[in-house]
Amino acid sequence: MSKKFLIVGGVAGGASTAARIRRLDEQAEVIMFEKGPNVSFSNCSLPFHLSGIVENSSKLILMTPQTFQSKYNIEARVSHEVVSINRDAKTVTVKNLINDTSYEESYDTLVLSPGASPIVPNLEGVDSPHVFTVRNVVDIERLNNYVKSDDVEDIAVIGGGFIGVEVAENLRLAGFNVSLVKHAQQLITCIICLNRTRE
């Protein structure tokens, strides 16, 4: 009898886990839940959309749910949020964010890989329409649309990690005046991002 694996979260952690499960067990039922609209995208390339190096944001999306199904027999449900876990019954409650309905899904094994949320300082004005976070394709599209459609000249980037530095660099390449703010005494120390193309 095949086992049923549920994975909460897509992108790097969840998608890699799903693919690994499939390699180890061809008969397993694998379902991946992603709260956002994209189950697999290039985190490293997000900032390059701001400078136009990646002109079309659709190029940031690596795999669609249809691709996961056809290539790996993995069911990827986007815009689905797991809102609770019933460990005794071995079920999760899933909310479909598109039609606002909820349902139960059973599992043999549950993997949690929901990712992280950006740390937003508790300061006055952080909920203003001209303040953004960058975590996914939706975020980068929203930021890019704003800086192109509004009369923006000066931009402050808060955070000197990988994403902050890359966002600052690409906004500067796009012609904006950029200030990078970091609370620590140093920026990122070492980042290696490899892109491999397979024929």
C-alpha positions, 0 to 999 in steps of 0.5 A: 500500500502506497504512503501519502506524503503532505508537504506544507510549503513549496519553493526551495524547501518543499519542492526539493523535499517532494522531488526527493520523496518521489525519487525514493518512492515511485508509488507514494502519493505526494501533495504539496501545498503552497499559500502563494500563487507560485510553487517554484521560482528562482529566489536568486533572480528576484531582484534582477527583475527590478533592473530589467535583466529579467525583463518578464517576471514570468521567467522567474517561475521555474515550475508550474503545478502542471509541470510537477504533475507531468514530470514527477507525478507530484500534486502541487496545490497553489493558493492553498494554506494549511491552517491546522494540524490534527495529529491524532487523526493524522489530518490537516485542515486546508483553506483554498484561498481562491474560493474561500473553502476549507477541507480536510486532507489525511496523511501518513507523513507530514513535512512542514516547510513553510518558509520565513516571513520578512522581518518588518521593524515595528516603526510608524509608517511601515504599513504605508503603500510605498513600503514593500517587502521582497520574498516572492514573485508577487512582492517583486512585481508589486515593487517593480510596478510601483517604482515604474508607475510613480514619481520615485527617485530616492529609495531606502533598502532596509537590510543588508543580507543577500536580498537587500544587497541585490535589490539595492544593486538592481534598483541602482542599475535601474537609475534610482538613488539608493541608500542601503541601511543595515543595523550590523557593522557588516553586510553579507560575507559570502554568497554563492549562487549557481545557475546550471543549464541542462540541455 
